[in-house]
């Protein structure tokens, strides 16, 4: 598996993965709530990374570098450690320890991030309840 910065011509594929995984996973939200255009709009201000497996983009992650904030991590191929590979790559690229927000209902993602050394440090609700998670630098150095 190769993890690298997305190429400009691959952004539509990354956006399609974002939309597909959101619609399959975030069943508590209406399907129209998130779409590829949201991802492409945000990608203009973020570093976007892809994991390539068997010559296909298997997952995508987006880092808002200024805040070391993992804005997106979506995996299309399960069972190949794609999410972990993306997370490790983004963490190594970030200037400080990563933080992220995860919707409270996304139990699978919260468990993944907890296994990877993140702790829930805050909670909120912007129409959908969420938790903020941070990983101390000692977890990945």
URNOR-V602350 format. One record per residue. PSI is psi in degrees with one decimal (* if undefined). Layout:
psi=PSI
psi=PSI
This chain:
psi=139.2
psi=132.3
psi=128.2
psi=172.1
psi=145.1
psi=146.3
psi=148.4
psi=-40.1
psi=-11.7
psi=-9.7
psi=-41.5
psi=-35.0
psi=-44.1
psi=-42.6
psi=-38.7
psi=-38.2
psi=-45.5
psi=-52.2
psi=-46.2
psi=-49.6
psi=-41.0
psi=-46.4
psi=-30.0
psi=-32.8
psi=-44.5
psi=63.8
psi=-15.0
psi=-5.4
psi=149.8
psi=145.2
psi=-32.6
psi=-13.1
psi=-37.2
psi=138.8
psi=170.1
psi=-32.6
psi=-34.6
psi=-47.1
psi=-47.6
psi=-37.2
psi=-48.9
psi=-32.0
psi=-21.3
psi=-24.5
psi=11.2
psi=161.3
psi=122.3
psi=132.6
psi=150.6
psi=151.3
psi=126.5
psi=124.3
psi=127.0
psi=42.5
psi=19.2
psi=147.7
psi=117.5
psi=-15.4
psi=164.7
psi=144.5
psi=147.6
psi=131.6
psi=126.5
psi=94.8
psi=-44.0
psi=-37.0
psi=5.6
psi=45.9
psi=119.8
psi=104.8
psi=-33.9
psi=143.5
psi=108.2
psi=132.0
psi=130.4
psi=-22.1
psi=109.6
psi=153.6
psi=11.2
psi=12.1
psi=28.5
psi=-46.2
psi=-44.2
psi=-42.4
psi=-43.6
psi=-46.4
psi=-46.0
psi=-40.5
psi=-45.7
psi=-42.8
psi=-40.4
psi=-26.0
psi=-23.1
psi=145.7
psi=-20.6
psi=171.2
psi=143.7
psi=151.0
psi=165.8
psi=166.0
psi=139.7
psi=132.2
psi=136.2
psi=-38.7
psi=-13.1
psi=72.1
psi=-42.2
psi=-46.0
psi=-42.4
psi=-41.1
psi=-40.7
psi=-50.5
psi=-36.2
psi=-44.7
psi=-30.3
psi=12.6
psi=6.3
psi=151.3
psi=145.0
psi=124.0
psi=-13.1
psi=165.4
psi=160.1
psi=-174.3
psi=114.9
psi=40.8
psi=-25.3
psi=127.8
psi=140.8
psi=163.8
psi=144.9
psi=134.1
psi=143.2
psi=151.4
psi=117.8
psi=152.3
psi=-27.8
psi=-17.2
psi=-19.8
psi=5.1
psi=*
